[in-house]
Amino acid sequence: MWIILAAPALLVAAVGYERAVLPASAWRSAQMGTSWLHCLVLVPAFGLLPLALALWGIRQGASTRPALTGFLAGLLAGGLGAALVVWPQAAFTTTSASSMSMLSDSPAERASCLA
């Protein structure tokens, strides 16, 4: 049961850490990012094909719980849409043999589509 609370606890800790290291004047831009409108359009657009494929697959079977199955298809499509939007931004570059760094400015900017 405690493992279910690990992800939200980790998220709260990460947000708390970011708030501690960012100056108060940067909180608003870190929260919304600079590409919120871009993400608002692209995440659903990129999720349409996975949703159509998932719904087509569901129709081929005989679901005993159609509401739950539809919910999971939408969740899958939304997750894939968000992943496809941030995928080009998540390119890693090696700065040394032992460390990796993201190409974006800040953790909040990298995750602005997912916030």
Buried (B, 14 or more C-beta within 10 A) or exposed (E): EEEEEEEEEEEEEEBEEBEEEBEEEBEEBBBEBEBEEEBEEBBBEBBEEBBEBBBEEBEEEEEEEEEEBBEBBBEBBBBBBBBBBBEEBEEEEEEEEEEEEBEBEBBBBBBBBEE
